[in-house]
Amino acid sequence: MSEWWTYRLSDFLMFAPDTYRRLFELAHAQVWPWGQVGALVLGWSVWRCAARAPLQPRMAGWASLLTGCAWAGAAAFVWQHVATITWAAPALAAAFGVQAAMLLALGAWGLLLARAHGVPTATLPDRARTTCLGLLAIGTLAHPLLAPAQAQPWTQSEVFALMPDPTVLATLGLWPLLRPLARHQGPGTGETRGAVVLWWLAWPIPVTAAVLAGATQWAMQAPTAPLLPAAALLATWAACQAPRTAPATPPGAR
Amino acid sequence: MAGTPAEQGLRRLTRMEARHVNRPPDPAAPHVQTAGDGPPEAVARRRALWRMAAGLTAWTGSALADAVAAAPTDGLPSTAAQSPSKAAPDLLHKPVPSTGERLPVIGLGTWITFNVGADPVARASCAAVLRAFLDGGGQVVDSSPMYGSAQAVIGQALQSYRGPGQVYAADKVWTSSGERGPGQIESSRRHWGVPRFDLLQVHNLLAWEAHLPALMAMKSAGLVRHVGISTSEGRRHRAVEALMQAHPIDFVQVTYNPLDREVEQRILPLAAERGIGVIVNRPFRQGALLDALARHPLPDWARSELGCDGWAQYVLKFVVSHPAVTCAIPATRQVAHVRQNLGAARGPMPDDAMRRRMVRHVESL
């Protein structure tokens, strides 16, 4: 692209804000009411699993599995709706699909490890854990309130597992909490290497999606534009905090 | 298959065209009159031109001969001069310098506004805008494969249109690959649902080295009537000038408004000198200019001396009154705005002194 420095963020926005918000209305109409009910139950379940203190490996695995399902739902939204107004959407949908697969694999791996060996329970320091749970709660449960808070109709609310932004936000909060799955140091260390790799691989896509979402909302002059980039920064900070290791849980422990 | 990339592209396109013209007419398809359609004598002229195009086969190869032989005997696109719109002959028209055909000075852009995806409500709204535009005498509709669903939305709107208006279909080729150009153009044409485009432009000069010769070859073969290049927001003006100097293009599309006037220095004079039509995009800076002006009252002299009913007409009258400008293509999704924009093509137009006054006033706000 020549003279790239002359381009502004808004030059890359190829749809109007009301067109973008109408996508949510159309998606909600397609799945009303059981889609929304199912998504809220899914979000509540993820939060319940991840909010256990200390977070046991089995619950961490389930949280990852359920969040992987949510990414599949968000990928479907991008593929079916966003792709009608953005030629870059198919690539984005593919990335969401990859993220879904990685979270599903991470969750399944975590469950298997917990059953086979027991995994030391590592929790984040209180402040980091509270931050992550806050992000997770906003993403899974509170995000739909943002639309009416901005004087937009409820039908334009974004819901976890149905739309990308709350799904990304919830994942940013969940990912540091899943760290115990990637810190197994006992027997079976070789088997956990895959979990470590998966845990790290599950980070770039949510962060990239958060940056893209923030840029899009900034170009649309939405007041919520800083939300996702700020969440990415907070989650990165939380993930960098040294975890406290608790005694190993016996195999099959919940 | 031998030949330059342009010749190879033309062969691919003529094959696609042949497939298109061989298809039996769809009885359910509406009659969308393109700017190229016209009276019987014009159709006869077109037939003759298509026969003349057969003479190009030595250059383009047998594919064009196949396309010409397969062409139907009526409904052929025209290269004949266009008469002023039947819907509103009182609109100011200006001639395309290279052909003399006259076009209304207010067109319709579709960037962002017509990219509404599959939303049936928004598509109906866009159809209403296009209907009001054509019924009001507008003709030039501009789009691009870069504009998301805009082409398909235009096509759906044209399919439902039953009024007297004529559309001058202007689109672009936008791909970094010269090889993919013909396929993209054909895809765009299918979205629009028109027999052929009236104008094809190289979008933002992307891969112009491959596309421009291909478009010129299409024009020679009668597959498009006019060829142009486009840029926006003052980018690549040196390259635009060089292309205007070196190639016999029909149109150049640039950004121009009372605050973005760089094109007055070189590009507009060069267009006038070379007989190149000028299409003006972003006359309202994507709405930002009107938003800023809306905080101030329209001066009384703009109402009394120019007949402006608002800032939109003020800006558009300034733009289209430049002698080198052929038309402006403001984008909107509101019927009221379309009618207001078309109103800028009626009534008195500013002279040089008034144009300078208009600029001074806007800059002072």
Interface residues (C-beta under 8 A of the other chain):
Chain A: S2 E3 T6 S10 D11 L13 M14 F15 A16 T19 R22 L23 L26 H81 T84 I85 T86 W87
Chain B: W111 I112 T113 N115 V116 G117 A118 D119 V121 A122 M146 Y147 G148 S149 E233 G234 R235 R236 Q286 R333
